[in-house]
Amino acid sequence: MRRKLISNYIISILLLLFAFSSVSAQQQEQEAKFVEVVNEEKVDSIHHSFFKSFAIGTNLASPVMKALGQDHGDFEILAELNLMNRFFPELSFGAGDGHVFADNGIRIDVPYAFFYRGGLHYNFLHKKDTPGWVMGGIRYGFSSYKSTFQNLVSTDDYWPSTSPTDLPEQKFNSHWLEVGGGIRVKCYKGLFLGWMVYYKWLVKQGATQNANPWYIPGYGVNGNNFNITFNVLYNIEFKKAKEDNKNIQLRY
């Protein structure tokens, strides 16, 4: 009788232990899921300061291509503001020139002239704390410049003959738009490198009565609708943005 009571007691204890372990395992699983959900919410709700950083840089693609023998090119300096790690308004200015001597003897010279550009880019990874960005945006450009044309072939309306002619200095004012996207990666501290590809088109070519522009500073050769840039920028974070970054790190 006593053995039976002891065995029943042992079985009851084992059943209680099993039930307790099952409840504990379910509770731990629920807690793990809760922690995972909270972490995901933290990642998706990273707070960035409105004025996060300021960057200054340049596009190296055009100067490098000109150094390698291209008959035109430009150099520019750009300034960019980082708003909430989402919006990136940009302003840039620079100068460019071009000179071409065609096989048929026509020569076109575009002396150095300034151009100006402004636009806005959007960071599609603004919710993620990543060392790089995937960006897209739109830019507007303008340039006022002059060109000279030599050895152009003109046809006489009355006599069936042609003769080379030169055009005096022609003045042009061109406007254009650019739409594109690309990536930017943080390399070392505040140093960023990035590639961008733009599709561009002339809003106003600025042709004169006698000629169309061949090369437009800041835009490139008339008729070429694609532009690839390789930007090098140095990023400077504002004080409050640095404090926010420290708080984000502490949350993890």
VEXDREN-2710 file (C-alpha; in Angstrom, 1 decimal):
% VEXDREN-2710
k/r/px/py/pz
1/MET/0.0/0.0/0.0
2/ARG/2.8/2.4/0.9
3/ARG/4.7/1.5/-2.3
4/LYS/1.6/2.3/-4.3
5/LEU/1.2/5.7/-2.6
6/ILE/4.9/6.5/-3.2
7/SER/4.7/5.6/-6.8
8/ASN/1.5/7.7/-7.3
9/TYR/3.3/10.6/-5.6
10/ILE/6.3/10.2/-7.9
11/ILE/4.1/10.1/-11.0
12/SER/2.3/13.2/-9.8
13/ILE/5.6/15.0/-9.3
14/LEU/6.8/14.0/-12.8
15/LEU/3.5/15.1/-14.4
16/LEU/3.8/18.5/-12.6
17/LEU/7.4/18.9/-13.7
18/PHE/6.5/18.1/-17.3
19/ALA/3.6/20.5/-17.3
20/PHE/5.8/23.2/-15.7
21/SER/8.6/22.7/-18.3
22/SER/6.0/22.9/-21.2
23/VAL/4.6/26.2/-19.9
24/SER/8.1/27.6/-19.3
25/ALA/9.2/26.6/-22.8
26/GLN/6.1/28.3/-24.3
27/GLN/6.8/31.4/-22.2
28/GLN/10.4/31.6/-23.4
29/GLU/9.3/31.2/-27.0
30/GLN/6.8/34.0/-26.6
31/GLU/9.4/36.2/-24.9
32/ALA/11.9/35.5/-27.8
33/LYS/9.3/36.5/-30.4
34/PHE/8.4/39.6/-28.4
35/VAL/12.1/40.7/-28.3
36/GLU/12.5/40.0/-32.0
37/VAL/9.4/42.2/-32.8
38/VAL/10.7/45.0/-30.6
39/ASN/14.1/44.9/-32.3
40/GLU/12.5/45.0/-35.7
41/GLU/10.4/48.0/-34.5
42/LYS/13.6/49.7/-33.3
43/VAL/15.3/49.1/-36.6
44/ASP/12.3/50.5/-38.5
45/SER/11.9/53.5/-36.3
46/ILE/15.5/54.8/-36.2
47/HIS/15.3/58.5/-35.5
48/HIS/17.5/60.9/-37.5
49/SER/17.9/64.6/-36.9
50/PHE/16.3/66.9/-39.4
51/PHE/19.7/68.6/-40.2
52/LYS/21.9/65.5/-40.1
53/SER/25.0/66.4/-42.1
54/PHE/26.6/68.6/-44.7
55/ALA/28.8/67.3/-47.5
56/ILE/31.1/68.9/-50.1
57/GLY/32.7/67.1/-53.0
58/THR/33.3/66.9/-56.7
59/ASN/32.7/64.7/-59.8
60/LEU/36.0/63.0/-61.0
61/ALA/34.6/61.3/-64.1
62/SER/34.7/64.3/-66.5
63/PRO/38.2/65.6/-65.5
64/VAL/39.6/62.1/-65.8
65/MET/38.1/61.5/-69.2
66/LYS/39.5/64.8/-70.5
67/ALA/42.9/63.9/-69.1
68/LEU/42.8/60.7/-71.1
69/GLY/42.3/62.6/-74.3
70/GLN/38.6/63.5/-74.5
71/ASP/38.0/66.8/-76.5
72/HIS/35.8/68.3/-73.9
73/GLY/35.3/68.2/-70.1
74/ASP/34.3/70.1/-67.0
75/PHE/35.2/70.4/-63.3
76/GLU/32.6/71.1/-60.6
77/ILE/32.2/71.5/-56.9
78/LEU/29.0/70.4/-55.2
79/ALA/27.5/71.0/-51.8
80/GLU/24.9/68.8/-50.3
81/LEU/22.6/68.8/-47.2
82/ASN/21.4/65.6/-45.5
83/LEU/17.9/66.1/-44.2
84/MET/16.7/63.2/-41.9
85/ASN/18.9/60.8/-43.9
86/ARG/16.1/60.9/-46.5
87/PHE/16.3/64.0/-48.6
88/PHE/19.5/65.4/-50.1
89/PRO/19.2/68.9/-51.7
90/GLU/22.3/69.7/-53.8
91/LEU/23.8/72.7/-55.4
92/SER/26.9/72.7/-57.7
93/PHE/28.8/75.0/-60.0
94/GLY/31.7/74.5/-62.3
95/ALA/33.4/75.3/-65.6
96/GLY/34.0/73.5/-68.8
97/ASP/35.4/73.8/-72.3
98/GLY/35.6/71.9/-75.6
99/HIS/37.5/71.9/-78.8
100/VAL/37.0/69.7/-81.9
101/PHE/38.6/69.6/-85.3
102/ALA/36.7/67.3/-87.6
103/ASP/38.0/65.3/-90.6
104/ASN/36.1/67.6/-93.0
105/GLY/38.1/70.6/-91.7
106/ILE/35.3/72.1/-89.5
107/ARG/36.6/73.5/-86.2
108/ILE/34.5/74.3/-83.2
109/ASP/35.8/76.0/-80.0
110/VAL/34.0/76.5/-76.8
111/PRO/36.1/78.6/-74.3
112/TYR/35.8/78.0/-70.6
113/ALA/32.4/78.9/-69.3
114/PHE/30.5/78.5/-66.0
115/PHE/27.5/76.2/-65.4
116/TYR/25.2/75.9/-62.4
117/ARG/23.1/72.9/-61.2
118/GLY/20.6/72.2/-58.5
119/GLY/18.5/69.2/-57.5
120/LEU/17.2/66.9/-54.9
121/HIS/18.0/63.2/-54.2
122/TYR/16.1/60.6/-52.2
123/ASN/17.6/57.9/-50.1
124/PHE/15.6/54.7/-50.4
125/LEU/17.4/53.1/-47.4
126/HIS/16.6/56.0/-44.9
127/LYS/15.0/53.5/-42.4
128/LYS/18.1/51.4/-42.2
129/ASP/21.3/52.1/-40.3
130/THR/23.6/51.2/-43.2
131/PRO/27.1/52.5/-44.3
132/GLY/25.7/53.3/-47.8
133/TRP/22.7/54.7/-49.6
134/VAL/20.7/53.8/-52.7
135/MET/19.6/57.1/-54.2
136/GLY/17.5/58.6/-57.0
137/GLY/16.7/62.2/-57.9
138/ILE/16.3/65.0/-60.4
139/ARG/18.5/68.0/-61.2
140/TYR/18.2/71.2/-63.2
141/GLY/21.2/72.8/-65.0
142/PHE/22.0/76.1/-66.8
143/SER/24.9/77.5/-68.7
144/SER/25.7/80.6/-70.6
145/TYR/28.6/80.2/-73.0
146/LYS/30.1/81.2/-76.4
147/SER/31.3/79.2/-79.4
148/THR/33.2/79.9/-82.6
149/PHE/32.9/77.9/-85.8
150/GLN/35.5/77.7/-88.6
151/ASN/35.4/76.2/-92.1
152/LEU/31.7/75.6/-92.2
153/VAL/30.4/74.7/-95.7
154/SER/27.9/77.1/-97.1
155/THR/25.9/76.8/-100.3
156/ASP/25.1/79.7/-102.5
157/ASP/21.4/79.9/-103.4
158/TYR/22.1/81.4/-106.8
159/TRP/25.3/79.7/-107.9
160/PRO/25.9/76.0/-107.6
161/SER/29.0/76.3/-105.6
162/THR/30.1/75.9/-102.0
163/SER/32.7/77.7/-100.0
164/PRO/34.1/77.5/-96.4
165/THR/33.0/80.2/-94.1
166/ASP/33.6/81.2/-90.5
167/LEU/31.0/82.3/-88.0
168/PRO/31.8/85.0/-85.5
169/GLU/31.4/84.3/-81.8
170/GLN/28.0/82.8/-81.1
171/LYS/26.4/83.2/-77.7
172/PHE/24.1/80.4/-76.3
173/ASN/22.0/80.0/-73.1
174/SER/21.0/76.4/-72.5
175/HIS/18.8/74.8/-69.9
176/TRP/18.4/71.0/-69.2
177/LEU/17.0/68.4/-66.8
178/GLU/18.6/65.2/-65.4
179/VAL/16.9/62.2/-63.8
180/GLY/18.8/59.3/-62.4
181/GLY/20.0/57.1/-59.6
182/GLY/22.9/55.3/-58.1
183/ILE/24.7/54.2/-54.9
184/ARG/27.0/55.9/-52.4
185/VAL/29.2/54.1/-49.8
186/LYS/31.0/55.3/-46.7
187/CYS/34.7/54.3/-47.1
188/TYR/36.5/55.9/-44.2
189/LYS/35.1/58.2/-41.5
190/GLY/33.5/61.1/-43.4
191/LEU/34.8/60.0/-46.9
192/PHE/32.1/58.8/-49.3
193/LEU/32.3/57.5/-52.9
194/GLY/29.4/57.0/-55.2
195/TRP/28.3/56.3/-58.8
196/MET/25.3/58.0/-60.4
197/VAL/23.8/57.5/-63.9
198/TYR/21.6/60.2/-65.3
199/TYR/19.3/60.5/-68.3
200/LYS/19.3/64.1/-69.5
201/TRP/17.5/66.2/-72.0
202/LEU/17.6/69.8/-73.2
203/VAL/14.7/72.0/-72.1
204/LYS/16.1/74.9/-74.1
205/GLN/18.9/74.4/-76.5
206/GLY/19.5/78.1/-77.1
207/ALA/20.3/77.8/-80.8
208/THR/21.1/81.0/-82.7
209/GLN/19.9/81.9/-86.2
210/ASN/23.2/80.6/-87.6
211/ALA/24.2/77.6/-85.5
212/ASN/23.3/75.0/-82.9
213/PRO/25.5/74.4/-79.9
214/TRP/28.0/71.5/-80.1
215/TYR/29.2/71.3/-76.6
216/ILE/27.4/72.7/-73.5
217/PRO/29.4/73.2/-70.3
218/GLY/27.9/71.0/-67.5
219/TYR/25.8/69.1/-70.0
220/GLY/28.2/67.7/-72.4
221/VAL/27.9/67.1/-76.2
222/ASN/24.6/68.1/-77.7
223/GLY/22.7/64.9/-78.5
224/ASN/24.3/62.7/-75.8
225/ASN/21.5/61.9/-73.4
226/PHE/23.4/59.9/-70.7
227/ASN/25.8/61.0/-68.1
228/ILE/27.8/58.9/-65.5
229/THR/29.4/60.6/-62.5
230/PHE/31.9/59.3/-60.0
231/ASN/31.5/61.5/-56.9
232/VAL/34.0/61.9/-54.0
233/LEU/32.5/63.7/-51.0
234/TYR/33.5/64.5/-47.4
235/ASN/30.6/64.4/-45.0
236/ILE/30.5/66.5/-41.8
237/GLU/27.8/65.6/-39.2
238/PHE/26.1/68.2/-37.1
239/LYS/26.5/68.0/-33.3
240/LYS/22.9/66.9/-32.6
241/ALA/23.1/64.2/-35.3
242/LYS/26.2/62.8/-33.6
243/GLU/24.3/62.6/-30.3
244/ASP/21.4/60.8/-32.0
245/ASN/23.8/58.3/-33.4
246/LYS/25.2/57.5/-29.9
247/ASN/21.6/57.0/-28.6
248/ILE/20.8/54.6/-31.5
249/GLN/23.9/52.6/-30.6
250/LEU/22.9/52.4/-26.9
251/ARG/19.5/51.0/-27.8
252/TYR/21.2/48.0/-29.2
END
